[in-house]
Amino acid sequence: MKSKKKWLATGLSLVLAFSLAACSGGDKKESTSAGGSGDEKVELNFWAFGATGYEELVKEYQEQNPNVTIKFKSSETAEHHDALFTALSAGSGAPDITMLEVDQFDRFKAAQDRFENLYDLGAKDVQDQYLEWKWNAGENADGDFLFGLPTDIGPKALYYRTDVFEAAGLPTEPAEVEALINSPEAFKEAGLQVKEKTGKPFVDSIEMAYRALLDPAVDTYLNPEGELILDEEGSAVKKAYDYAVELDKAGIVGKFDMWSPEWSNAVNTGEFAAELGAGWLKGWMEGNAPDASGKFRVATLPTEFASNWGGSYIAIPSETENAQAAYDFVEWLVSPENQLKSFQSSGLFPSAPAVYEMEEFASNQDEFFGGQVTSEVFAQAAQDIEGAVYKGEKYFPVHQEVQNALKNVQDGADPEKEWKAAVKRAQDLVSR
């Protein structure tokens, strides 16, 4: 789940991680069990973010369980996580149920005892219903504590303009594109052909060129001990950085920063050929790029690029007095059947593979994409992902430093000097 505001204000409250960890050592109170099917009246507060459509599922659950009242609240991504962090830090005011976005997740893991262990509430019984990599990312480092049940995911694929590909002499059918662009080297070659034949950049920005190899990496900026690893020998970050520099030097990288007005216009009018985007991006395109309707298709990325960008979990803060009732609702909410409903109503891409086999999912043609069943492409992409990515509490500020270096390179700065300067700034950040 992404929003423009989220990308503009991602790390605002990272500094709160230290205060949260410091005050997380208190005794954890006992929770009262009250299943949704019992007679006891239960009231639950549920905090979410973004456009999930969960309010409709909340109503459905309450109709099935008249003893349960759920007060649903949704806000912007950054606002939601900041408010949750403040409540957990204070030790009061947290909801019974909360969503956690994957890029925000690791800073909440710093205070494990502020959350219920969902393994204690029955989560083992449904583990086999979800993608393994998604489930594992919801655990602590030891694998014996589950923070949240999986909701949506953001498998990445290649969004490409058929008109630009055709003008460049490239194939336009998804199967043919997948066969042609099957490696990082082939990706570059396709870009060079687009540049030569059309004069347009292949990929929109140096950030997307960088993320091509960054997003699939399991080890990126920090290790679980909080130590900086981006400059270690064989660093995945340095490989991603060098690849982005290589593509930029080849002249196939544009300067359209995602979510900027210039980028939005470029998507609409076809000023670049391809985007390495997650499943949630197609919903934005359908609502914001009317002139591009019918001109985009989606293909799976080379296996080296297979990765996830975005998604959420639903957790239960330990302040709750109704842990079992909260869990019963969460398990129901993220069941395969309800993940299908969330996909249909709000475009939340399912993390339960059983959904991929459902007729309503597999026959979901997208008019914007020329009638292509894009859900099949993203389902395959989701199953190509190999492991969960560790990010750490200071992921965002370190990531921004590398991004700044790449922007400077695109403006003519020396790549190695910029890399060393970015590493130094990252070291200063981590040492604070």
C-alpha positions as CSV (number, residue, x, y, z in Angstrom):
1,M,0.0,0.0,0.0
2,K,1.5,3.2,-1.1
3,S,0.6,6.8,-1.4
4,K,2.2,9.9,-2.7
5,K,2.4,11.4,0.8
6,K,4.1,8.3,2.1
7,W,7.0,8.6,-0.3
8,L,7.4,12.3,0.6
9,A,7.4,11.7,4.3
10,T,8.9,8.3,5.1
11,G,11.4,8.6,7.9
12,L,9.9,11.4,10.0
13,S,9.6,9.5,13.2
14,L,12.6,7.1,12.9
15,V,14.2,8.9,15.8
16,L,11.5,7.6,18.1
17,A,12.8,4.1,17.7
18,F,15.3,4.7,20.5
19,S,12.7,5.9,23.0
20,L,10.4,3.0,22.1
21,A,13.1,0.4,22.6
22,A,14.1,2.1,25.9
23,C,10.6,2.0,27.4
24,S,9.7,-1.5,26.2
25,G,11.0,-3.4,29.1
26,G,8.0,-3.2,31.4
27,D,5.9,-6.2,32.4
28,K,3.5,-7.4,29.8
29,K,0.0,-7.6,31.1
30,E,-2.2,-10.7,30.7
31,S,-4.7,-10.6,27.8
32,T,-8.3,-11.6,28.1
33,S,-9.5,-14.2,25.6
34,A,-12.8,-13.6,24.0
35,G,-13.4,-15.3,20.7
36,G,-15.6,-13.7,18.1
37,S,-18.1,-16.5,18.3
38,G,-18.7,-16.2,22.0
39,D,-21.4,-14.3,23.9
40,E,-19.2,-11.8,25.7
41,K,-19.5,-8.3,24.3
42,V,-16.2,-7.1,22.8
43,E,-15.1,-3.7,21.5
44,L,-12.0,-3.5,19.3
45,N,-10.1,-0.5,17.9
46,F,-8.6,-1.1,14.5
47,W,-6.1,1.4,13.0
48,A,-5.3,1.2,9.3
49,F,-3.8,3.4,6.6
50,G,-4.5,4.1,2.9
51,A,-7.4,2.9,0.8
52,T,-7.9,-0.7,2.0
53,G,-11.6,-1.2,1.8
54,Y,-11.4,-2.9,5.2
55,E,-14.3,-0.8,6.5
56,E,-16.6,-3.0,4.4
57,L,-15.1,-6.2,5.7
58,V,-15.4,-4.8,9.2
59,K,-19.2,-4.4,8.7
60,E,-19.4,-7.9,7.3
61,Y,-17.6,-9.4,10.3
62,Q,-19.8,-7.5,12.8
63,E,-22.9,-8.9,11.1
64,Q,-21.6,-12.4,11.5
65,N,-20.4,-11.7,15.1
66,P,-23.0,-9.4,16.7
67,N,-21.1,-9.5,20.0
68,V,-18.1,-7.8,18.4
69,T,-17.9,-4.1,17.7
70,I,-14.9,-2.8,15.7
71,K,-14.1,0.9,15.6
72,F,-12.2,1.4,12.3
73,K,-9.9,4.3,11.7
74,S,-7.8,5.0,8.6
75,S,-5.2,7.7,8.0
76,E,-2.2,8.5,5.7
77,T,0.7,6.1,6.0
78,A,3.2,8.4,7.8
79,E,0.5,9.8,10.1
80,H,-0.7,6.3,11.0
81,H,2.8,5.0,11.9
82,D,3.8,8.1,13.8
83,A,0.6,8.0,15.9
84,L,1.2,4.3,16.6
85,F,4.8,4.9,17.6
86,T,3.7,7.6,20.0
87,A,1.1,5.4,21.6
88,L,3.4,2.5,22.0
89,S,6.2,4.7,23.4
90,A,3.8,6.2,26.0
91,G,2.5,2.8,27.0
92,S,-1.1,3.8,26.4
93,G,-3.5,4.7,23.7
94,A,-2.5,2.0,21.2
95,P,-5.3,0.2,19.3
96,D,-6.3,-3.5,19.7
97,I,-5.4,-4.1,16.0
98,T,-3.0,-2.2,13.7
99,M,-1.6,-2.4,10.2
100,L,2.2,-2.2,9.8
101,E,3.7,-1.3,6.4
102,V,6.7,-3.4,5.4
103,D,9.1,-0.5,5.1
104,Q,8.2,0.7,8.6
105,F,8.2,-2.8,10.1
106,D,11.7,-3.2,11.5
107,R,11.6,-0.2,13.8
108,F,8.5,-1.7,15.5
109,K,10.3,-5.0,15.9
110,A,12.7,-3.1,18.3
111,A,10.0,-3.4,21.0
112,Q,8.8,-7.0,20.7
113,D,7.0,-7.0,24.0
114,R,4.7,-4.2,22.9
115,F,3.0,-6.8,20.6
116,E,1.2,-10.0,21.0
117,N,2.9,-13.1,19.7
118,L,0.4,-14.4,17.2
119,Y,1.9,-17.9,17.5
120,D,0.3,-18.0,20.9
121,L,-3.1,-17.1,19.5
122,G,-3.3,-19.8,16.8
123,A,-1.3,-18.4,13.8
124,K,0.5,-21.7,13.3
125,D,-2.7,-23.2,12.1
126,V,-2.8,-20.9,9.0
127,Q,0.9,-20.5,8.2
128,D,0.7,-22.8,5.2
129,Q,-1.9,-20.5,3.5
130,Y,0.6,-17.7,2.8
131,L,3.8,-17.2,0.7
132,E,6.7,-18.4,2.7
133,W,8.9,-15.3,2.2
134,K,6.0,-13.0,3.3
135,W,5.3,-15.0,6.4
136,N,8.9,-15.2,7.5
137,A,9.3,-11.5,7.2
138,G,6.6,-11.1,9.9
139,E,8.7,-13.0,12.5
140,N,11.5,-11.9,14.8
141,A,15.1,-12.9,14.1
142,D,14.7,-16.2,16.1
143,G,11.6,-17.2,14.2
144,D,9.6,-17.9,17.5
145,F,7.6,-14.7,17.6
146,L,5.1,-13.6,14.9
147,F,4.3,-9.9,14.9
148,G,1.6,-9.8,12.2
149,L,-0.4,-11.9,9.8
150,P,0.3,-11.2,6.1
151,T,-2.0,-8.9,4.1
152,D,-1.1,-7.4,0.7
153,I,2.2,-7.6,-1.1
154,G,3.9,-5.6,-3.9
155,P,5.5,-8.0,-6.4
156,K,7.4,-6.1,-9.1
157,A,7.0,-6.4,-12.9
158,L,7.9,-4.6,-16.1
159,Y,5.3,-2.0,-17.1
160,Y,6.1,-1.0,-20.7
161,R,4.6,1.2,-23.4
162,T,3.6,-0.9,-26.4
163,D,3.7,2.2,-28.7
164,V,7.3,3.0,-27.7
165,F,8.4,-0.6,-27.9
166,E,6.9,-0.9,-31.4
167,A,8.6,2.3,-32.6
168,A,11.9,0.9,-31.3
169,G,11.4,-2.4,-33.2
170,L,10.9,-4.4,-30.0
171,P,8.2,-7.0,-29.5
172,T,5.0,-5.9,-27.7
173,E,3.4,-9.2,-26.6
174,P,4.2,-9.9,-22.9
175,A,5.5,-13.4,-23.6
176,E,7.9,-12.1,-26.3
177,V,9.0,-9.3,-24.0
178,E,9.7,-11.7,-21.2
179,A,11.8,-13.9,-23.5
180,L,13.8,-11.0,-24.8
181,I,14.4,-9.0,-21.6
182,N,15.5,-12.0,-19.5
183,S,18.7,-10.6,-17.8
184,P,20.2,-7.3,-16.6
185,E,22.3,-7.3,-19.7
186,A,19.2,-7.8,-22.0
187,F,17.4,-5.0,-20.1
188,K,20.3,-2.7,-21.0
189,E,20.3,-3.8,-24.6
190,A,16.6,-3.2,-25.0
191,G,17.1,0.3,-23.5
192,L,19.8,1.1,-26.0
193,Q,17.5,0.1,-28.8
194,V,14.8,2.4,-27.5
195,K,17.2,5.2,-27.2
196,E,18.6,4.7,-30.7
197,K,15.2,4.4,-32.4
198,T,13.1,6.8,-30.5
199,G,15.4,9.1,-28.5
200,K,13.5,8.4,-25.4
201,P,14.9,7.0,-22.1
202,F,14.1,3.4,-21.4
203,V,13.5,3.7,-17.6
204,D,12.1,6.8,-15.9
205,S,14.7,7.6,-13.2
206,I,18.0,6.6,-11.7
207,E,16.1,5.5,-8.6
208,M,14.3,2.9,-10.5
209,A,17.5,1.8,-12.2
210,Y,19.1,1.5,-8.8
211,R,16.2,-0.4,-7.3
212,A,16.3,-3.0,-10.1
213,L,19.1,-4.9,-8.2
214,L,18.6,-3.3,-4.8
215,D,15.1,-4.5,-4.1
216,P,15.8,-8.2,-4.6
217,A,18.9,-8.1,-2.2
218,V,18.3,-9.8,1.1
219,D,21.2,-7.9,2.8
220,T,21.3,-4.2,1.9
221,Y,22.3,-1.3,4.2
222,L,22.3,-2.8,7.7
223,N,22.5,-6.1,9.5
224,P,20.2,-7.2,12.4
225,E,22.8,-5.9,14.8
226,G,22.4,-2.4,13.3
227,E,25.8,-2.4,11.7
228,L,26.4,-0.8,8.3
229,I,27.2,-3.3,5.6
230,L,26.7,-1.4,2.4
231,D,30.4,-1.0,1.8
232,E,31.5,-4.6,2.6
233,E,33.2,-6.6,-0.2
234,G,30.6,-8.0,-2.6
235,S,28.0,-5.6,-1.3
236,A,24.6,-5.9,-3.0
237,V,24.1,-2.2,-2.6
238,K,27.3,-1.4,-4.5
239,K,26.3,-3.8,-7.3
240,A,23.0,-2.0,-7.6
241,Y,24.7,1.4,-7.5
242,D,27.2,0.4,-10.2
243,Y,24.4,-1.0,-12.4
244,A,22.4,2.2,-12.1
245,V,25.5,4.2,-13.0
246,E,26.1,1.9,-16.0
247,L,22.6,2.4,-17.3
248,D,22.8,6.2,-16.8
249,K,26.1,6.3,-18.6
250,A,24.5,4.4,-21.5
251,G,22.0,7.3,-21.7
252,I,18.9,5.2,-21.1
253,V,17.8,6.7,-17.8
254,G,15.4,9.6,-17.6
255,K,15.0,12.3,-14.9
256,F,11.4,11.7,-14.1
257,D,11.2,11.3,-10.3
258,M,8.3,9.1,-9.2
259,W,5.2,11.0,-8.0
260,S,6.4,14.3,-9.4
261,P,4.1,16.2,-11.8
262,E,6.7,15.7,-14.5
263,W,6.7,11.9,-13.9
264,S,2.9,11.8,-13.9
265,N,2.7,13.6,-17.2
266,A,5.5,11.3,-18.7
267,V,3.5,8.2,-17.7
268,N,0.4,9.6,-19.4
269,T,2.1,10.8,-22.6
270,G,4.7,8.1,-23.1
271,E,7.9,10.0,-22.5
272,F,9.8,6.9,-21.3
273,A,9.4,3.3,-22.3
274,A,9.3,1.2,-19.1
275,E,8.8,1.2,-15.3
276,L,9.9,-1.4,-12.8
277,G,6.8,-1.1,-10.7
278,A,4.9,-3.1,-8.1
279,G,1.3,-4.4,-8.5
280,W,-0.1,-1.4,-6.7
281,L,1.1,0.9,-9.4
282,K,-1.5,-0.3,-11.9
283,G,-4.3,1.2,-9.8
284,W,-2.6,4.6,-9.8
285,M,-2.2,4.4,-13.6
286,E,-5.8,3.5,-14.2
287,G,-6.9,6.5,-12.2
288,N,-4.3,9.1,-13.2
289,A,-3.0,8.4,-16.8
290,P,-6.2,8.4,-19.0
291,D,-4.3,9.0,-22.2
292,A,-2.2,5.9,-21.6
293,S,-5.1,3.5,-21.5
294,G,-4.6,0.5,-23.7
295,K,-0.9,1.4,-24.4
296,F,0.7,-0.3,-21.4
297,R,1.3,-4.0,-20.9
298,V,3.0,-5.9,-18.0
299,A,5.7,-8.6,-18.2
300,T,7.6,-10.5,-15.6
301,L,11.1,-9.1,-14.9
302,P,14.4,-11.0,-15.2
303,T,14.9,-13.3,-12.2
304,E,17.7,-11.1,-11.0
305,F,15.2,-8.3,-10.6
306,A,12.4,-10.4,-8.9
307,S,11.4,-8.6,-5.7
308,N,8.7,-7.1,-3.5
309,W,8.0,-3.4,-3.1
310,G,5.4,-2.6,-0.5
311,G,2.7,-4.5,1.4
312,S,1.5,-4.8,5.0
313,Y,0.9,-6.9,8.1
314,I,-1.7,-6.7,10.7
315,A,-0.5,-6.9,14.3
316,I,-2.0,-6.8,17.8
317,P,-0.4,-4.5,20.4
318,S,-0.1,-6.0,23.8
319,E,-2.1,-3.3,25.4
320,T,-5.3,-5.0,24.2
321,E,-7.5,-6.7,26.8
322,N,-9.1,-8.9,24.1
323,A,-6.2,-10.5,22.3
324,Q,-8.0,-13.6,21.2
325,A,-11.0,-11.7,19.9
326,A,-8.7,-9.4,18.0
327,Y,-6.8,-12.4,16.5
328,D,-10.0,-14.1,15.5
329,F,-11.0,-11.1,13.5
330,V,-7.5,-10.6,11.9
331,E,-7.3,-14.3,10.9
332,W,-10.7,-13.9,9.2
333,L,-9.8,-10.6,7.6
334,V,-6.7,-11.9,5.8
335,S,-8.1,-15.3,4.9
336,P,-7.7,-16.2,1.2
337,E,-11.4,-15.5,0.5
338,N,-11.2,-12.0,2.0
339,Q,-7.9,-11.2,0.3
340,L,-9.7,-11.8,-2.9
341,K,-12.4,-9.3,-1.9
342,S,-9.7,-6.8,-0.9
343,F,-8.0,-7.3,-4.3
344,Q,-11.3,-6.8,-6.2
345,S,-12.4,-3.7,-4.2
346,S,-9.1,-1.9,-3.5
347,G,-6.3,-3.6,-5.6
348,L,-4.5,-5.1,-2.6
349,F,-2.4,-7.9,-4.1
350,P,-2.9,-11.1,-2.2
351,S,-0.2,-12.9,-0.2
352,A,-2.3,-16.1,-0.1
353,P,-1.4,-18.3,-3.2
354,A,-4.8,-20.0,-3.1
355,V,-6.3,-16.7,-4.4
356,Y,-4.2,-17.1,-7.6
357,E,-6.2,-20.2,-8.5
358,M,-9.6,-18.6,-7.9
359,E,-11.6,-17.9,-11.1
360,E,-12.5,-14.3,-10.1
361,F,-8.7,-13.6,-9.8
362,A,-7.4,-15.5,-12.8
363,S,-10.0,-14.1,-15.2
364,N,-9.7,-10.4,-14.1
365,Q,-9.0,-8.6,-17.4
366,D,-7.6,-5.1,-17.2
367,E,-9.1,-2.8,-19.8
368,F,-6.3,-0.2,-19.2
369,F,-3.8,-2.9,-20.1
370,G,-5.5,-3.8,-23.4
371,G,-7.5,-6.6,-21.8
372,Q,-4.4,-8.4,-20.4
373,V,-4.9,-10.4,-17.2
374,T,-2.1,-8.6,-15.3
375,S,-2.9,-10.5,-12.1
376,E,-1.3,-13.6,-13.6
377,V,1.9,-11.7,-14.2
378,F,2.1,-10.4,-10.6
379,A,1.2,-13.8,-9.2
380,Q,4.1,-15.3,-11.0
381,A,6.3,-12.5,-9.8
382,A,5.3,-13.1,-6.2
383,Q,6.2,-16.7,-6.4
384,D,9.6,-15.9,-8.0
385,I,10.7,-14.0,-4.9
386,E,13.2,-16.0,-2.9
387,G,13.5,-14.4,0.5
388,A,12.6,-11.7,2.9
389,V,14.6,-8.5,2.9
390,Y,16.0,-7.1,6.2
391,K,15.9,-3.3,6.3
392,G,16.5,-2.1,9.8
393,E,15.6,1.1,11.7
394,K,17.8,3.5,9.7
395,Y,17.0,2.1,6.3
396,F,15.4,5.3,5.0
397,P,18.0,7.9,5.9
398,V,20.8,5.6,4.6
399,H,18.9,4.9,1.4
400,Q,18.4,8.6,0.9
401,E,22.2,9.2,1.1
402,V,22.8,6.7,-1.7
403,Q,20.0,8.2,-3.7
404,N,21.5,11.7,-3.3
405,A,24.8,10.3,-4.6
406,L,23.2,8.8,-7.7
407,K,21.4,12.1,-8.4
408,N,24.8,13.8,-8.3
409,V,26.2,11.3,-10.7
410,Q,23.4,11.9,-13.1
411,D,24.3,15.6,-12.9
412,G,27.9,14.9,-13.9
413,A,29.7,14.0,-10.6
414,D,32.3,11.2,-10.3
415,P,30.6,7.9,-9.4
416,E,33.3,6.6,-7.1
417,K,33.8,9.9,-5.2
418,E,30.0,10.1,-4.7
419,W,29.9,6.5,-3.5
420,K,32.6,7.1,-0.9
421,A,30.9,10.3,0.2
422,A,27.6,8.5,0.6
423,V,29.2,5.7,2.6
424,K,30.8,8.3,4.9
425,R,27.5,10.1,5.5
426,A,25.8,6.7,6.1
427,Q,28.4,5.9,8.7
428,D,27.8,9.2,10.5
429,L,24.1,8.5,10.5
430,V,24.4,5.0,12.0
431,S,26.9,6.2,14.6
432,R,24.6,8.8,16.1
